Structure formats: C-alpha cells, structure tokens
Amino acid sequence: MYSYKIIGGKPLKGDVSISGSKNAVLGVLAAAMMLDGPCTLENVPDISDVHVMVDLCRKIGATIEEVGPYTLRIDPTTINTYQATGPEVSKIRASYYLLGALLARCGKAYLRLPGGCNFGQRPIDYHLRAFKAMGAKGTNARDIDNGIIKLEANPLKGTRVFFDIASVGATINVMLAATKAQGTTTIINAAREPHIVDVANFLNSMGAKIKGAGTDTIRITGVPTLPGNFSYSIIPDQIEAGTYMIAAAVTDGDVTIRNLIPTHMEPLSAKMREMGYQVDEDEDSIRVYKDEGTEIECTNFKTAPYPGFPTDLQPQAVVLLCLASGMSKMHENVWESRFQYVAELQKMGASITCMERIALVNGIDKFKSAYVNATDLRAGAALVCAALNAEGTTFISSASRIDRGYENIVEKLTALGATIERVENSEYVSDDEA
C-alpha cells in the first residue's frame, strides 16, 4: 500500500496532456468482446481500472496485445466462455458491461456482482429489467445465486426500454445487448454522456446500426455480425481534464490543458468564469489562470446528468468553492452519499456543513496540511487539489484509488511544478495512530 506525499503552496504552470477517457474505454473494451473480427484501440489510458478490465477480457478467452504506446490489438474470436465469475470482477463497476456484451455474443452471461466506489446505493435493476424485456431469463433478484447473475436469452429481441432515471451504465449495457438482438431496440430517456456517444461510435465503426447516441432516444437495429477489422481512438477524459483545470485554479497557477474537447468542459468552464477565473478555449485546449488582484466569488453548483455538471467533478469543485469568498452551495443530485470525503477536507481546514444532498461551503484563505484518506477515486483527486494549495506536507493514504482513473498523475503534476511523490505507508504515521 502507498500514499501520496504532497508539499503544497506552489502554483502549477505549463502544459498538461489529457489521456483517453476511463469511462469510455471501459465500455469500448466490453463492446469489443462482441466483434466477429479483431480491432485496434488507440489512446487507451494506462490506469488500473483498464488493467482490470483487460484482465477480465483475457480470462474469458479474448486475445489482447499491447502493440504500441496506449494501443491495444484485440481479437475476441478466441473467447471460449460466457462466465466471468472470479473475484476480480468485483474490483470495478464497469465489469457489468460484460453482461450485455456476452449476452449479445453467446446468448448467455454469468457475472459476479460488480464493484466500484462506495458512495451510495448503486443497484443494477435498470439493466436487469431491460434485459428481461429483451427476452432474457434470470433477471429477478431471487435468481442471483451467491452473488452470481446468470442470464440466458435465446434469442435477444429488440424492444422499447424506458428508464425512469437516465442511467449511464444501463444505457450502455442495453446498447451493447441490442446491437446483435433481433429487430430494433429503442431506449427512451437514455443518458447522453460523451462516453456513451464514444461507445456507440466505436460499435458503428465496427458494423453496428445505432442512431441517436447523445440524445435521450437511442435506436439500435440489431445486426447478425460485427466484422471489426478497424482502428478506433478513445476520446479524451472529461473528468481528468476538469481535475487539472481545478488544480490550476486552486494553486493560482497558469496551465494549458491539451488534448481535450472544450464543449465537454462547458459545465465547469462556465462556473469557473462566473467565479472570476480566466478560461480561454482553443480548438483542443483550455488555458486556466487568474488575473492579478481578482477576488474569487462564491457560487452554487448542482450536479446533473450530461449536459449538466458531472457528479464525478463534484468533490474537486467543492475544493474550488472552499477558496471562494463567502458561502457557496453544492447540491449533489445524482448520488445520495457522495459527501463522505468532507470529513477529510475538514481535517485540512475546510468549513463545510452537509445537509443530506447539500453541502454549504464557507470560504477559507488556504488549506492546511494534514494526514487524510482517499475515500474513493474522485474524492482522492479532490484531496490532491487541496493538498497542492496547502502550505506544508500532506499525506493522502489509499492513493491506489486515485490511480484507478488518473494516468501518471504524479508525473504530470511534477511536470507542472508540483512537489508530489508516492511513498510507502510505513514512511509515516498519521496523527490518529501516533
């Protein structure tokens, strides 16, 4: 186990390049399991969640080779089982995409219940109800045996699927299953996030017939085969980009974030401008800085499905609000327990009061160094941002959770002038243990 050791108080300056999207590549890797020929994926981020997903795909028989930097050659024609029931399945949430992919490929899918960050109830009932409507058996809660979901559908049939709440995971999973189903599937109240569009674009480039991705209605006409034999490049990571934008801001830095899609960042860019930061957009980059003497003003955020403000940037945005003048409000409208990290920020001097899904944030001059714990992936990123602002040395334990979604974060921040390193937990003793 290791931690991050960060000596804060230095403004970040320079350029940083954004890696491929974690959320997109996990869906695309599952989609690749449905192909009837090989494909090449480019701009694949080198992060632990991707390593787990690649390992899962190999365990069901897929041949995956690293053929260049951030490039994978995938041959799913060697898949020899529809069962992914090992303990590694529970390491990541996105393993559930193998349900839709294996149903489409094999007509059967056995999967251990997925894992992922713990910030509230995250059932997969939307997924299972949709699969049931498409003709799958084994979709009831009583059918789950010792944590193993066992689905069978011979054949899958197109249907109309309506989601009470737009669900990213369910939208992708149903889209995967419907790609090879008989007839047409219509997803109503579909989620619209950029990585859903990326998964659809990947499948269409491999021979699928998907229309409407990025809108609230997606129509998929099933095809018998997906020939593959193409290359596809993963989109840049919207959340990584936003995290570096916030890190630049809270350190009073001047950073140009490259290899991003500026329209994906608009929910954050608009709010940062409202607070007083300069956010200059170019074709595939954004520069973040603050004019000398500018007072950063308080504001209110509310998370929402895309194109609203993303919940995965909520903890980092709270760090931004902590350094604004006056009282701000963060309304978490997606997950019911995503303020678990607040106690860690309070150790660093934050003045935050939580009331169910609302956090009231009183501005402070500066964070202070402390020993803190990354309660989940994005909470850990928020603590990194706070530590970069703080005077003194901060230790962030459970840093492996941050590496799940941020490629080379230590190296990228170091190149921007930060003092950050990975250290073994034995190198320090927290205040609670002393």
Secondary structure, 3 states (H helix, E strand, C coil): CEEEEEECCCCCEEEEECCECHHHHHHHHHHHCCCCCCEEEECCCCCHHHHHHHHHHHHCCCEEEEEECCEEEEEHHHCCCCEECCHHHHHCHHHHHHHHHHHHHHCEEEEECCCCCCCCCCCCHHHHHHHHHCCCECCCHHHCECCEEEEECCCCECCEEECCCCCHHHHHHHHHHHHCCECEEEEECCCCCHHHHHHHHHHHHCCCEEECCCCCEEEEECCCCCCCCCEEECCECHHHHHHHHHHHHHCCCEEEEECCCHHHHHHHHHHHHHHCCEEEECCCEEEEECCCCCCCECCEEEECCCCCECHHHHHHHHHHHHCCECEEEEECCCCCCCCCCHHHHHHCCCEEEEECCEEEEECCCCCECCEEECCCHHHHHHHHHHHHHCECEEEEECCHHHHCCCCCHHHHHHHCCCEEEEEEHHHCCCCCCC
